[in-house]
Amino acid sequence: MLKDYIIKEFGIDEKVLDVCLEAEKSIRHKFSEIDEISEHNQYKVLRAMQKNGLSDSAFGATTGYGYNDIGRDKLEDIYADVFNAEAALVRAQIISGTHALTVALFGNLKYGDELVSLAGAPYDTLEGVIGAKRSVKGSLAEHGIAYRELPLLDDGTVDIENIPSVISRNTRLVLIQRSKGYEYRPSLTTDTVKKIIAAVKAVDTNIICMVDNCYCEFVDTVEPTDVGADLAVGSLIKNPGGGLAPVGGYIVGKKEYVENAAYRLTAPGMGREVGPSLGVTLSLLQGLFLAPNVVNASLKTAVFAAAVFEKLGYECMPKVNDPRPDIVEAIQLKTAENVIAFCGGIQAGAPVDSYVKPEPWDMPGYDCQVIMAAGAFVQGSSIELSADAPMKEPYNVYMQGGLTWPHGKIGVITALDKMYKAGLIKL
């Protein structure tokens, strides 16, 4: 029996496994909803590849300047179709989501322009790019770009009613970060993004609405560019890379703004015409093809974790039956010991570095120690099962990813098992 195999081979306590299997039974209806969304997105990706005549001639590599790279151009046409956008920039030369955002911001903002963040403070890494809160060499602030942000409401939602009050005549671009980052708040649904964009355009139709779409791709059947976003930006080692992309990022949206970003990524006058694929196009295309199914596994893992820990009395964000705008599950674990044990279990359940014990450390840019668990095939890949947490009250841990549902499932089971065997919970 499968249950006996899990107990024997992974050393899981039977009480822990029974709790988890009971939780799994309670969420089958949620799995059906996730399957329907994933099926829709799979057809969307498949149709984009068919419409653009994808063939194995696109899988070759270019070096040097990368002129006339058929595969690279085909990949970008497919991304534009998938995201219902005028153009796309999808490159291995973009090393992260933060880098993709940086390229898009610097490409579309000039001296004297103003950037406004409408979902409170952005990720810590992007604060360095902006440079408004601390002096950072090469930041937007150093290049004469002003910044302001609209604080979130007390319940963690966007203050849509007061958007006009933070927009000035110098506002050129607004940033809408969908995922929660290290905030214990709801992430933004595409419906909320649509309302935010409508509020901005009601003030000035020329303001660029840019969405940080990291962790959110293929969670819904529509993307920000389907609901009015001028730009949507993300990382290929998160959702859209399907676990196969070794590196990369994307920028999709209006042709003018995508081209502006391309001139920043390469050089003025060259833009999208240069940039070698270096043999990764096949991985990026195949990863995109698998992405809806991989996101499916990640979502099931997140719902499962919420079901298990809610049953044990822990607060979760989102709750089991809440809308899921991204793949991130936040669990309020209450103590440092719980966080360390949980992350240790996620690490122990990994295919890579399962023998490593994660420990809190002084991570640059954070106001407290941070613990991270990730046994990934691709370094920093957030679509693979991982968990991290700032070591401060109320000790929220942020879990995301899972290339397959069985792996996500055993990861959560192992995390609970570590907590139980450490005497931190009673079953």
C-alpha positions as a Markdown table, in Angstrom:
| # | Residue | x | y | z |
|---|---|---|---|---|
| 1 | Met | 0.0 | 0.0 | 0.0 |
| 2 | Leu | 1.1 | 3.6 | -0.7 |
| 3 | Lys | 0.5 | 4.6 | 2.9 |
| 4 | Asp | 2.8 | 1.8 | 4.2 |
| 5 | Tyr | 5.5 | 2.8 | 1.6 |
| 6 | Ile | 5.4 | 6.5 | 2.8 |
| 7 | Ile | 5.7 | 5.4 | 6.4 |
| 8 | Lys | 8.5 | 3.0 | 5.8 |
| 9 | Glu | 10.6 | 4.9 | 3.2 |
| 10 | Phe | 10.2 | 8.5 | 4.4 |
| 11 | Gly | 9.9 | 7.7 | 8.1 |
| 12 | Ile | 6.6 | 9.5 | 8.5 |
| 13 | Asp | 4.7 | 9.0 | 11.8 |
| 14 | Glu | 1.4 | 7.3 | 11.1 |
| 15 | Lys | -0.5 | 9.9 | 13.1 |
| 16 | Val | 0.9 | 12.7 | 10.9 |
| 17 | Leu | 0.1 | 10.8 | 7.7 |
| 18 | Asp | -3.5 | 10.2 | 8.8 |
| 19 | Val | -4.0 | 13.9 | 9.5 |
| 20 | Cys | -2.7 | 14.8 | 6.1 |
| 21 | Leu | -4.7 | 12.2 | 4.2 |
| 22 | Glu | -7.8 | 13.3 | 5.9 |
| 23 | Ala | -7.1 | 16.9 | 4.9 |
| 24 | Glu | -6.5 | 15.8 | 1.3 |
| 25 | Lys | -9.9 | 14.1 | 1.2 |
| 26 | Ser | -11.6 | 17.4 | 2.3 |
| 27 | Ile | -10.2 | 19.4 | -0.7 |
| 28 | Arg | -11.0 | 17.3 | -3.7 |
| 29 | His | -13.5 | 19.9 | -4.8 |
| 30 | Lys | -10.7 | 22.5 | -4.9 |
| 31 | Phe | -8.6 | 20.2 | -7.0 |
| 32 | Ser | -11.4 | 20.0 | -9.6 |
| 33 | Glu | -11.4 | 23.8 | -9.8 |
| 34 | Ile | -7.7 | 23.9 | -10.2 |
| 35 | Asp | -7.8 | 21.2 | -12.9 |
| 36 | Glu | -10.3 | 23.2 | -15.0 |
| 37 | Ile | -8.2 | 26.3 | -14.9 |
| 38 | Ser | -5.0 | 24.4 | -15.8 |
| 39 | Glu | -6.8 | 22.7 | -18.7 |
| 40 | His | -7.9 | 26.0 | -20.1 |
| 41 | Asn | -4.4 | 27.4 | -19.9 |
| 42 | Gln | -2.9 | 24.3 | -21.4 |
| 43 | Tyr | -5.1 | 24.7 | -24.5 |
| 44 | Lys | -4.1 | 28.4 | -24.6 |
| 45 | Val | -0.4 | 27.6 | -24.7 |
| 46 | Leu | -0.9 | 24.8 | -27.2 |
| 47 | Arg | -2.9 | 27.0 | -29.5 |
| 48 | Ala | -0.3 | 29.8 | -29.4 |
| 49 | Met | 2.4 | 27.3 | -30.4 |
| 50 | Gln | 0.2 | 26.0 | -33.2 |
| 51 | Lys | -0.8 | 29.4 | -34.5 |
| 52 | Asn | 2.8 | 30.5 | -34.6 |
| 53 | Gly | 3.9 | 27.4 | -36.6 |
| 54 | Leu | 6.4 | 26.2 | -34.0 |
| 55 | Ser | 8.8 | 23.6 | -35.5 |
| 56 | Asp | 12.1 | 22.0 | -34.4 |
| 57 | Ser | 13.9 | 24.6 | -36.5 |
| 58 | Ala | 13.3 | 26.9 | -33.6 |
| 59 | Phe | 15.3 | 24.8 | -31.2 |
| 60 | Gly | 18.8 | 25.7 | -32.5 |
| 61 | Ala | 21.3 | 27.9 | -30.8 |
| 62 | Thr | 22.8 | 31.2 | -31.7 |
| 63 | Thr | 25.9 | 32.9 | -30.2 |
| 64 | Gly | 27.5 | 36.3 | -30.4 |
| 65 | Tyr | 25.1 | 39.0 | -31.5 |
| 66 | Gly | 22.3 | 36.6 | -32.0 |
| 67 | Tyr | 21.1 | 38.2 | -35.3 |
| 68 | Asn | 18.2 | 36.4 | -37.0 |
| 69 | Asp | 17.6 | 34.0 | -34.2 |
| 70 | Ile | 14.5 | 32.2 | -35.4 |
| 71 | Gly | 13.8 | 30.4 | -32.2 |
| 72 | Arg | 14.1 | 33.4 | -30.0 |
| 73 | Asp | 11.7 | 35.4 | -32.1 |
| 74 | Lys | 9.3 | 32.5 | -32.3 |
| 75 | Leu | 9.4 | 32.2 | -28.5 |
| 76 | Glu | 8.5 | 35.9 | -28.1 |
| 77 | Asp | 5.7 | 35.6 | -30.6 |
| 78 | Ile | 4.2 | 32.7 | -28.7 |
| 79 | Tyr | 4.5 | 34.6 | -25.4 |
| 80 | Ala | 2.7 | 37.6 | -26.9 |
| 81 | Asp | -0.1 | 35.3 | -28.0 |
| 82 | Val | -0.4 | 33.6 | -24.6 |
| 83 | Phe | -0.5 | 36.9 | -22.8 |
| 84 | Asn | -2.8 | 38.6 | -25.4 |
| 85 | Ala | -0.1 | 41.3 | -25.8 |
| 86 | Glu | 1.2 | 43.3 | -28.8 |
| 87 | Ala | 4.8 | 42.3 | -28.1 |
| 88 | Ala | 7.1 | 40.3 | -25.8 |
| 89 | Leu | 10.7 | 40.3 | -24.7 |
| 90 | Val | 11.7 | 36.9 | -23.4 |
| 91 | Arg | 15.4 | 36.5 | -22.8 |
| 92 | Ala | 17.9 | 34.3 | -21.0 |
| 93 | Gln | 19.9 | 37.6 | -20.5 |
| 94 | Ile | 17.2 | 38.6 | -18.0 |
| 95 | Ile | 18.4 | 36.9 | -14.8 |
| 96 | Ser | 15.5 | 37.3 | -12.5 |
| 97 | Gly | 12.1 | 38.9 | -11.9 |
| 98 | Thr | 13.8 | 41.9 | -10.2 |
| 99 | His | 16.0 | 42.3 | -13.3 |
| 100 | Ala | 13.0 | 42.1 | -15.6 |
| 101 | Leu | 11.3 | 44.8 | -13.6 |
| 102 | Thr | 14.4 | 46.9 | -13.6 |
| 103 | Val | 14.7 | 46.7 | -17.4 |
| 104 | Ala | 11.1 | 47.7 | -17.9 |
| 105 | Leu | 11.3 | 50.6 | -15.4 |
| 106 | Phe | 14.6 | 52.1 | -16.7 |
| 107 | Gly | 13.4 | 51.6 | -20.3 |
| 108 | Asn | 10.2 | 53.6 | -19.7 |
| 109 | Leu | 11.1 | 56.2 | -17.2 |
| 110 | Lys | 13.3 | 59.3 | -17.7 |
| 111 | Tyr | 14.7 | 62.1 | -15.6 |
| 112 | Gly | 11.8 | 64.0 | -14.0 |
| 113 | Asp | 9.3 | 61.2 | -14.3 |
| 114 | Glu | 7.5 | 59.8 | -11.3 |
| 115 | Leu | 6.9 | 56.1 | -10.4 |
| 116 | Val | 4.0 | 55.3 | -8.1 |
| 117 | Ser | 3.6 | 51.9 | -6.4 |
| 118 | Leu | -0.2 | 51.3 | -5.8 |
| 119 | Ala | 0.0 | 48.1 | -3.7 |
| 120 | Gly | 2.1 | 49.5 | -0.8 |
| 121 | Ala | 5.8 | 48.9 | -0.6 |
| 122 | Pro | 7.3 | 46.5 | -3.2 |
| 123 | Tyr | 9.6 | 43.6 | -2.6 |
| 124 | Asp | 12.7 | 44.3 | -0.7 |
| 125 | Thr | 14.9 | 43.7 | -3.7 |
| 126 | Leu | 13.0 | 46.2 | -5.8 |
| 127 | Glu | 13.3 | 48.9 | -3.1 |
| 128 | Gly | 17.1 | 48.9 | -3.9 |
| 129 | Val | 16.2 | 49.4 | -7.6 |
| 130 | Ile | 14.0 | 52.3 | -6.7 |
| 131 | Gly | 16.4 | 53.9 | -4.2 |
| 132 | Ala | 13.9 | 56.1 | -2.4 |
| 133 | Lys | 14.3 | 54.6 | 1.1 |
| 134 | Arg | 18.1 | 54.1 | 1.0 |
| 135 | Ser | 20.9 | 55.3 | -1.2 |
| 136 | Val | 21.8 | 52.6 | -3.8 |
| 137 | Lys | 24.2 | 53.1 | -6.6 |
| 138 | Gly | 22.6 | 53.1 | -10.0 |
| 139 | Ser | 19.0 | 53.3 | -8.7 |
| 140 | Leu | 16.1 | 55.1 | -10.2 |
| 141 | Ala | 16.4 | 57.8 | -7.6 |
| 142 | Glu | 20.0 | 58.4 | -8.7 |
| 143 | His | 18.8 | 58.9 | -12.2 |
| 144 | Gly | 16.3 | 61.6 | -11.2 |
| 145 | Ile | 13.1 | 59.6 | -11.0 |
| 146 | Ala | 10.8 | 60.4 | -8.2 |
| 147 | Tyr | 8.8 | 57.8 | -6.2 |
| 148 | Arg | 5.8 | 57.6 | -4.0 |
| 149 | Glu | 3.6 | 54.7 | -2.9 |
| 150 | Leu | 0.0 | 54.3 | -1.8 |
| 151 | Pro | -0.2 | 52.4 | 1.5 |
| 152 | Leu | -2.5 | 49.4 | 1.7 |
| 153 | Leu | -5.6 | 49.6 | 3.8 |
| 154 | Asp | -5.7 | 48.0 | 7.2 |
| 155 | Asp | -7.1 | 44.7 | 5.8 |
| 156 | Gly | -4.2 | 44.5 | 3.4 |
| 157 | Thr | -6.1 | 45.4 | 0.3 |
| 158 | Val | -5.4 | 48.2 | -2.2 |
| 159 | Asp | -6.9 | 51.6 | -1.5 |
| 160 | Ile | -8.5 | 51.9 | -4.9 |
| 161 | Glu | -10.7 | 54.9 | -3.9 |
| 162 | Asn | -7.6 | 57.0 | -3.1 |
| 163 | Ile | -5.5 | 56.2 | -6.2 |
| 164 | Pro | -6.2 | 59.6 | -7.8 |
| 165 | Ser | -4.7 | 61.3 | -4.8 |
| 166 | Val | -1.3 | 59.9 | -5.3 |
| 167 | Ile | -1.1 | 60.5 | -9.1 |
| 168 | Ser | 0.6 | 63.8 | -10.1 |
| 169 | Arg | 1.2 | 65.4 | -13.4 |
| 170 | Asn | 4.7 | 63.9 | -13.4 |
| 171 | Thr | 3.4 | 60.3 | -12.9 |
| 172 | Arg | 4.6 | 58.3 | -15.9 |
| 173 | Leu | 4.2 | 54.7 | -14.6 |
| 174 | Val | 2.4 | 52.9 | -11.8 |
| 175 | Leu | 3.6 | 49.6 | -10.4 |
| 176 | Ile | 1.0 | 47.0 | -9.4 |
| 177 | Gln | 2.6 | 44.1 | -7.5 |
| 178 | Arg | 0.3 | 41.2 | -7.4 |
| 179 | Ser | 2.0 | 38.8 | -5.0 |
| 180 | Lys | 2.3 | 39.4 | -1.3 |
| 181 | Gly | 6.0 | 39.2 | -0.8 |
| 182 | Tyr | 6.8 | 39.0 | 2.9 |
| 183 | Glu | 3.4 | 40.7 | 3.7 |
| 184 | Tyr | 0.6 | 38.8 | 5.4 |
| 185 | Arg | -2.0 | 40.1 | 3.1 |
| 186 | Pro | -4.2 | 38.9 | 0.1 |
| 187 | Ser | -2.4 | 38.8 | -3.2 |
| 188 | Leu | -4.2 | 40.6 | -6.1 |
| 189 | Thr | -6.6 | 38.8 | -8.3 |
| 190 | Thr | -6.9 | 39.8 | -12.0 |
| 191 | Asp | -10.3 | 41.3 | -11.2 |
| 192 | Thr | -8.6 | 43.6 | -8.6 |
| 193 | Val | -5.9 | 44.5 | -11.1 |
| 194 | Lys | -8.6 | 45.4 | -13.6 |
| 195 | Lys | -10.2 | 47.8 | -11.1 |
| 196 | Ile | -6.8 | 49.4 | -10.2 |
| 197 | Ile | -6.0 | 50.0 | -13.9 |
| 198 | Ala | -9.5 | 51.5 | -14.5 |
| 199 | Ala | -8.9 | 53.9 | -11.6 |
| 200 | Val | -5.5 | 55.0 | -13.0 |
| 201 | Lys | -6.8 | 55.4 | -16.6 |
| 202 | Ala | -9.7 | 57.5 | -15.4 |
| 203 | Val | -7.1 | 60.1 | -14.2 |
| 204 | Asp | -4.8 | 59.9 | -17.2 |
| 205 | Thr | -4.9 | 57.4 | -20.0 |
| 206 | Asn | -1.2 | 58.0 | -20.8 |
| 207 | Ile | 0.1 | 56.6 | -17.5 |
| 208 | Ile | 1.7 | 53.2 | -18.0 |
| 209 | Cys | 0.2 | 50.5 | -15.9 |
| 210 | Met | 2.9 | 47.9 | -15.2 |
| 211 | Val | 2.1 | 44.7 | -13.3 |
| 212 | Asp | 4.6 | 42.6 | -11.4 |
| 213 | Asn | 3.2 | 39.2 | -12.3 |
| 214 | Cys | 5.7 | 37.0 | -10.5 |
| 215 | Tyr | 4.2 | 33.9 | -8.9 |
| 216 | Cys | 0.8 | 34.6 | -10.6 |
| 217 | Glu | 1.1 | 33.3 | -14.2 |
| 218 | Phe | -1.5 | 30.6 | -15.1 |
| 219 | Val | -3.2 | 30.7 | -11.7 |
| 220 | Asp | -6.2 | 32.2 | -13.5 |
| 221 | Thr | -7.4 | 31.8 | -17.1 |
| 222 | Val | -6.7 | 35.5 | -17.7 |
| 223 | Glu | -3.5 | 37.5 | -17.3 |
| 224 | Pro | -3.0 | 41.3 | -16.5 |
| 225 | Thr | -2.6 | 42.1 | -20.1 |
| 226 | Asp | -6.1 | 40.7 | -20.7 |
| 227 | Val | -7.6 | 43.2 | -18.3 |
| 228 | Gly | -5.8 | 46.4 | -19.5 |
| 229 | Ala | -2.2 | 46.3 | -18.2 |
| 230 | Asp | 0.2 | 48.0 | -20.5 |
| 231 | Leu | 3.1 | 45.8 | -19.3 |
| 232 | Ala | 3.3 | 42.5 | -17.3 |
| 233 | Val | 6.6 | 41.3 | -16.1 |
| 234 | Gly | 7.9 | 38.1 | -14.6 |
| 235 | Ser | 10.6 | 35.5 | -14.1 |
| 236 | Leu | 11.1 | 32.3 | -16.1 |
| 237 | Ile | 12.3 | 30.4 | -13.0 |
| 238 | Lys | 8.9 | 30.9 | -11.5 |
| 239 | Asn | 5.6 | 29.8 | -13.1 |
| 240 | Pro | 6.0 | 30.3 | -16.8 |
| 241 | Gly | 9.3 | 28.4 | -17.0 |
| 242 | Gly | 7.6 | 25.2 | -15.9 |
| 243 | Gly | 10.6 | 24.1 | -14.0 |
| 244 | Leu | 12.7 | 23.6 | -17.1 |
| 245 | Ala | 13.8 | 27.1 | -17.8 |
| 246 | Pro | 17.4 | 27.4 | -16.4 |
| 247 | Val | 17.3 | 31.2 | -16.4 |
| 248 | Gly | 15.3 | 34.1 | -17.9 |
| 249 | Gly | 12.6 | 36.7 | -17.6 |
| 250 | Tyr | 9.8 | 38.1 | -19.7 |
| 251 | Ile | 8.2 | 41.5 | -20.4 |
| 252 | Val | 4.9 | 41.5 | -22.4 |
| 253 | Gly | 2.5 | 44.3 | -23.3 |
| 254 | Lys | 2.2 | 47.3 | -25.6 |
| 255 | Lys | 4.8 | 47.2 | -28.4 |
| 256 | Glu | 6.2 | 50.7 | -27.7 |
| 257 | Tyr | 6.8 | 49.9 | -24.0 |
| 258 | Val | 8.3 | 46.5 | -24.7 |
| 259 | Glu | 10.6 | 48.0 | -27.3 |
| 260 | Asn | 11.7 | 50.7 | -24.8 |
| 261 | Ala | 12.6 | 47.9 | -22.4 |
| 262 | Ala | 14.5 | 46.1 | -25.1 |
| 263 | Tyr | 16.7 | 49.1 | -25.8 |
| 264 | Arg | 17.5 | 49.2 | -22.1 |
| 265 | Leu | 18.4 | 45.5 | -22.0 |
| 266 | Thr | 20.7 | 45.6 | -25.0 |
| 267 | Ala | 21.5 | 49.0 | -26.6 |
| 268 | Pro | 19.7 | 51.9 | -28.2 |
| 269 | Gly | 19.2 | 51.2 | -31.9 |
| 270 | Met | 19.6 | 47.4 | -31.4 |
| 271 | Gly | 16.9 | 46.4 | -29.0 |
| 272 | Arg | 15.2 | 43.0 | -29.7 |
| 273 | Glu | 17.3 | 42.4 | -32.8 |
| 274 | Val | 20.2 | 41.1 | -30.8 |
| 275 | Gly | 20.7 | 38.7 | -28.0 |
| 276 | Pro | 21.9 | 35.1 | -28.6 |
| 277 | Ser | 19.7 | 32.2 | -27.4 |
| 278 | Leu | 22.8 | 30.1 | -26.4 |
| 279 | Gly | 20.9 | 26.9 | -26.8 |
| 280 | Val | 18.2 | 27.4 | -24.1 |
| 281 | Thr | 15.2 | 28.1 | -26.4 |
| 282 | Leu | 14.1 | 24.4 | -26.3 |
| 283 | Ser | 14.0 | 24.5 | -22.5 |
| 284 | Leu | 12.1 | 27.8 | -22.5 |
| 285 | Leu | 9.5 | 26.6 | -25.0 |
| 286 | Gln | 9.1 | 23.1 | -23.4 |
| 287 | Gly | 8.9 | 24.7 | -19.9 |
| 288 | Leu | 6.2 | 27.1 | -21.1 |
| 289 | Phe | 4.3 | 24.1 | -22.5 |
| 290 | Leu | 4.5 | 22.3 | -19.2 |
| 291 | Ala | 3.8 | 25.5 | -17.1 |
| 292 | Pro | 0.0 | 25.1 | -16.7 |
| 293 | Asn | 0.4 | 21.6 | -15.4 |
| 294 | Val | 3.3 | 22.6 | -13.0 |
| 295 | Val | 1.3 | 25.6 | -11.7 |
| 296 | Asn | -1.5 | 23.1 | -11.2 |
| 297 | Ala | 0.7 | 21.0 | -8.9 |
| 298 | Ser | 1.9 | 24.1 | -7.0 |
| 299 | Leu | -1.7 | 25.3 | -6.4 |
| 300 | Lys | -2.7 | 21.8 | -5.1 |
| 301 | Thr | 0.3 | 21.9 | -2.8 |
| 302 | Ala | -0.7 | 25.3 | -1.5 |
| 303 | Val | -4.3 | 24.3 | -0.9 |
| 304 | Phe | -3.2 | 21.1 | 0.8 |
| 305 | Ala | -0.9 | 23.0 | 3.2 |
| 306 | Ala | -3.7 | 25.3 | 4.1 |
| 307 | Ala | -6.1 | 22.4 | 4.7 |
| 308 | Val | -3.5 | 20.6 | 7.0 |
| 309 | Phe | -2.5 | 23.6 | 9.0 |
| 310 | Glu | -6.0 | 25.2 | 9.3 |
| 311 | Lys | -7.1 | 21.9 | 10.7 |
| 312 | Leu | -4.4 | 22.2 | 13.4 |
| 313 | Gly | -5.5 | 25.7 | 14.4 |
| 314 | Tyr | -3.0 | 27.8 | 12.4 |
| 315 | Glu | -3.9 | 31.0 | 10.5 |
| 316 | Cys | -3.3 | 30.7 | 6.7 |
| 317 | Met | -3.3 | 33.2 | 3.9 |
| 318 | Pro | -5.1 | 32.4 | 1.7 |
| 319 | Lys | -7.5 | 30.1 | 3.5 |
| 320 | Val | -8.6 | 26.8 | 1.8 |
| 321 | Asn | -11.6 | 28.3 | 0.1 |
| 322 | Asp | -10.2 | 31.8 | -0.6 |
| 323 | Pro | -9.4 | 32.9 | -4.2 |
| 324 | Arg | -5.8 | 32.1 | -5.2 |
| 325 | Pro | -4.1 | 34.9 | -7.1 |
| 326 | Asp | -0.6 | 33.3 | -6.8 |
| 327 | Ile | 1.1 | 30.1 | -5.8 |
| 328 | Val | 2.2 | 31.4 | -2.4 |
| 329 | Glu | 0.8 | 30.0 | 0.8 |
| 330 | Ala | 1.5 | 32.0 | 4.0 |
| 331 | Ile | 1.2 | 30.1 | 7.3 |
| 332 | Gln | 1.3 | 31.9 | 10.7 |
| 333 | Leu | 3.4 | 29.4 | 12.7 |
| 334 | Lys | 3.6 | 31.5 | 15.9 |
| 335 | Thr | 7.1 | 30.5 | 17.1 |
| 336 | Ala | 10.6 | 30.5 | 15.7 |
| 337 | Glu | 10.9 | 26.8 | 16.6 |
| 338 | Asn | 7.9 | 26.0 | 14.4 |
| 339 | Val | 9.3 | 27.9 | 11.5 |
| 340 | Ile | 12.7 | 26.2 | 11.7 |
| 341 | Ala | 11.1 | 22.7 | 12.0 |
| 342 | Phe | 8.7 | 23.4 | 9.1 |
| 343 | Cys | 11.5 | 24.6 | 6.8 |
| 344 | Gly | 13.6 | 21.7 | 7.8 |
| 345 | Gly | 10.8 | 19.4 | 6.7 |
| 346 | Ile | 10.4 | 21.1 | 3.4 |
| 347 | Gln | 14.2 | 20.7 | 2.8 |
| 348 | Ala | 14.2 | 17.1 | 3.9 |
| 349 | Gly | 11.4 | 16.4 | 1.4 |
| 350 | Ala | 13.4 | 17.8 | -1.5 |
| 351 | Pro | 15.0 | 15.9 | -4.4 |
| 352 | Val | 18.2 | 18.0 | -4.1 |
| 353 | Asp | 20.1 | 18.7 | -0.9 |
| 354 | Ser | 17.6 | 16.8 | 1.2 |
| 355 | Tyr | 20.3 | 16.2 | 3.8 |
| 356 | Val | 20.9 | 19.9 | 4.4 |
| 357 | Lys | 19.5 | 21.6 | 7.5 |
| 358 | Pro | 18.3 | 25.2 | 6.9 |
| 359 | Glu | 19.2 | 27.7 | 9.5 |
| 360 | Pro | 18.3 | 31.4 | 10.0 |
| 361 | Trp | 21.0 | 33.8 | 8.7 |
| 362 | Asp | 21.7 | 37.5 | 8.3 |
| 363 | Met | 20.5 | 38.0 | 4.8 |
| 364 | Pro | 21.5 | 41.4 | 3.3 |
| 365 | Gly | 18.7 | 43.9 | 2.9 |
| 366 | Tyr | 16.4 | 42.5 | 5.6 |
| 367 | Asp | 15.8 | 43.8 | 9.1 |
| 368 | Cys | 16.0 | 40.4 | 10.7 |
| 369 | Gln | 17.4 | 36.9 | 10.1 |
| 370 | Val | 15.8 | 34.9 | 7.3 |
| 371 | Ile | 15.5 | 31.1 | 6.9 |
| 372 | Met | 15.2 | 29.5 | 3.5 |
| 373 | Ala | 14.4 | 25.9 | 2.5 |
| 374 | Ala | 14.9 | 24.9 | -1.2 |
| 375 | Gly | 16.2 | 21.7 | -2.7 |
| 376 | Ala | 15.9 | 22.9 | -6.3 |
| 377 | Phe | 17.3 | 21.7 | -9.7 |
| 378 | Val | 17.6 | 25.4 | -10.7 |
| 379 | Gln | 19.1 | 27.8 | -8.2 |
| 380 | Gly | 16.5 | 30.2 | -6.8 |
| 381 | Ser | 13.7 | 28.5 | -8.7 |
| 382 | Ser | 10.5 | 29.5 | -6.9 |
| 383 | Ile | 8.3 | 27.1 | -8.9 |
| 384 | Glu | 10.1 | 24.2 | -7.2 |
| 385 | Leu | 8.9 | 23.5 | -3.7 |
| 386 | Ser | 10.5 | 26.0 | -1.3 |
| 387 | Ala | 9.7 | 27.8 | 1.9 |
| 388 | Asp | 11.2 | 30.9 | 3.5 |
| 389 | Ala | 10.5 | 33.2 | 6.5 |
| 390 | Pro | 11.7 | 36.3 | 8.2 |
| 391 | Met | 12.5 | 35.3 | 11.8 |
| 392 | Lys | 10.2 | 37.7 | 13.6 |
| 393 | Glu | 6.7 | 37.7 | 15.0 |
| 394 | Pro | 4.2 | 36.5 | 14.1 |
| 395 | Tyr | 6.6 | 34.0 | 12.4 |
| 396 | Asn | 4.9 | 33.7 | 9.0 |
| 397 | Val | 6.4 | 31.1 | 6.7 |
| 398 | Tyr | 5.9 | 31.6 | 2.9 |
| 399 | Met | 5.7 | 28.3 | 1.0 |
| 400 | Gln | 5.5 | 28.1 | -2.8 |
| 401 | Gly | 6.0 | 25.8 | -5.7 |
| 402 | Gly | 6.0 | 22.1 | -6.4 |
| 403 | Leu | 6.8 | 20.7 | -9.8 |
| 404 | Thr | 4.5 | 17.7 | -9.2 |
| 405 | Trp | 1.6 | 17.2 | -6.8 |
| 406 | Pro | 3.0 | 14.1 | -5.2 |
| 407 | His | 6.3 | 15.9 | -4.4 |
| 408 | Gly | 4.4 | 18.9 | -3.0 |
| 409 | Lys | 2.3 | 16.6 | -0.9 |
| 410 | Ile | 5.2 | 14.7 | 0.6 |
| 411 | Gly | 7.0 | 18.0 | 1.3 |
| 412 | Val | 4.1 | 19.3 | 3.4 |
| 413 | Ile | 3.8 | 15.9 | 5.1 |
| 414 | Thr | 7.5 | 15.9 | 6.0 |
| 415 | Ala | 7.2 | 19.5 | 7.3 |
| 416 | Leu | 4.4 | 18.5 | 9.7 |
| 417 | Asp | 6.3 | 15.4 | 10.7 |
| 418 | Lys | 9.4 | 17.4 | 11.7 |
| 419 | Met | 7.2 | 19.6 | 13.8 |
| 420 | Tyr | 5.4 | 16.7 | 15.5 |
| 421 | Lys | 8.6 | 14.8 | 16.2 |
| 422 | Ala | 10.2 | 17.9 | 17.7 |
| 423 | Gly | 7.3 | 18.0 | 20.2 |
| 424 | Leu | 6.0 | 21.3 | 18.8 |
| 425 | Ile | 2.4 | 20.1 | 18.0 |
| 426 | Lys | 0.0 | 17.6 | 19.3 |
| 427 | Leu | -2.1 | 15.3 | 17.1 |
